[in-house]
Amino acid sequence: MLVQTESGKEFIVYSDASLNCLGCVLMQEGKVIAYASRQLKPYEKNYPTHDLELTAIVFALKIWRHYLFELLKDYELVIDYHSGKANVVADTLSRKSLFALRAMSTQIDLCDDSSVLAKLKVRQMFICQIFYAQKIDGEMMTKRAQCGLKSDSEFQVDDDGYLRFRDQICILRNSKLIKLILNEAHNSRSSVHPGSTKMYNDLKQFYWWHGMKRDISEFVSRCLVCQQVKAEHQVSSGLLQPIMIPEWKWERTTMDFVIVDKLTKSAHFIPVRTNYSLDKLAELYISEIVRLHGVPLSIVSDKDPRFTSRFWKKLQETLGTKLHFSTTFHPQMDGQSERVIQILEDMLRCCILEFESTWERNMPLIIFAYNNSFHSSIKMAPYEDLYGRKCKIPLYWTKLSDNKIHGVDLIKETEQKVKVIHDSLKAASDRQKSYADLKWKDIEFEIGDKVFLKVSPEGKLSPRFIGLYEIIERIGSVAYRLMLPPKLEKIHNVFHVSMLRRYRSNP
């Protein structure tokens, strides 16, 4: 009994049953009066869950009947269900500990005052296994012998007979004990999958063996749960693959209904409603792009259902335009459109905040402002590249004059500007690749390799990676085709290498 009971106040009994034990707690006004637990008898292990829970209640009532008998015979009992999270103490008592008791030694010491003190020493089975292993290993026996000859040796034998290295218990190299230690330090409920650095610093306070740090790092890297859950803190995989620079204006475009020319960087922003039909989208494309710039040679876009539909593919095939799609969950391939969308969103926010009107009314001026402003990659404004010079705005009205430009000079000037843009885009592309490759690493997989696939977690605690999936084809330099299960058949099965994590098998 931990606390003296008070008469006239109610008792509360918490009980729980597991597949191994029964656990009970007697409380009064939030204070613990007593604990009780026992192992299940062989025949009780065959009980269904509700019978086990009833057995725990009967066990508690019997063992504490001297507290509860007078209360039970006169009143009806109220039995409430408590989940495991709420029923913490009883739930803990009903769980079996990981290590069983293996040995218990009794030592009696006589003190000067003639009193007798009894000292009980409890050892876990695991510690006893280490002790026995040290006794039969030749190398460990040699270290023990050296301890008696060298007082300054780093190896010492403690009072309990364990061989220690700098106060850490020595473990045999390549023994089953190492795997048992690593499993307990990494997979148990009291550790919950720490990283290799944390795990090493925790274990080195108690144990030592040759190559300990390397073994821990290798063990953690092969943990299946960690491979699915842990975030990668290394540089991303896959070096940057620059897209080819076009030869002329509006030959190659990127499209997300923010349509951008890859050479001049001039853009068209086309408002589209979600309920627009494919016929309406095709009409907008013809009237807004083809009417002004002709048919492009190629279009890069994401895998929006509108762009992957048979209607859209057939339309572009008829016009003679090749379609290129970004890999699944890797919008960086169409980074130009993504960046322009970000700029457009900022401009729309500014208009709404500054002019207090709807974004639709400001869209024409936003298109003009974007195309008439300096672009760092081409060293000029998109309109200047497209038309030969920037468009005038009210700020520069005072500089208007009658400039006479002959046709031949205009052609030469245009060709010269296209050459300058080519050089500027090449320099910008090389510079971007050199910066990007510092933060990315080159990694390759072979056909038949097993990998995990990076996904956006549905919930905060969902795994970051799913799998395993087999690589069945390599697409280009940094993309791979995976063999996906039927439940993922709606997802395009080609992924950028940065979305994949190499599977390390656990031998």
Order of alpha helices (4+ residues) and beta strands (2+ residues): beta-beta-beta-alpha-alpha-alpha-beta-beta-alpha-alpha-beta-beta-beta-alpha-alpha-beta-alpha-alpha-beta-beta-beta-beta-alpha-beta-alpha-alpha-beta-alpha-alpha-alpha-alpha-beta-beta-beta-beta-beta-beta
